[in-house]
Amino acid sequence: MSEEKPDVTITHHVQGQGGKYVAHVDGETHTGMLEWEQRTGERGEDVHVATHTVVPEAIGGRGIAGELVERLVADARRQGFLIEPQCSYVARKFEDNPDWADLRA
């Protein structure tokens, strides 16, 4: 039995020295999020520290956390920042995707 992938819209909200990515799932009131904080790297590079990824149980098991991380990675490639994966989920995704190594702070 295969489950259909939900329609997910991810928005990005900058807040002070950081921000969050929010996953909105069609037909659901719960949202998932990935929070990050900004810092300057040792060579002056822009680094986004991924601190937390949270997907409520009500919308869990649908790949939403992975989509949040993929959006962060896509933005890093497009905008030229590095990612420090303090969040254990983001760190595991980096281990599973060695082609992201160039983005790791």
Secondary structure, DSSP 8 states (H G I E B T S, - for coil): -------EEEEEEEETTEEEEEEEETT-S-EEEEEEEEEE-TTS-EEEEEEEEE--GGG-SSSHHHHHHHHHHHHHHHHT-EEEE-SHHHHHHHHH-GGGGGGB-
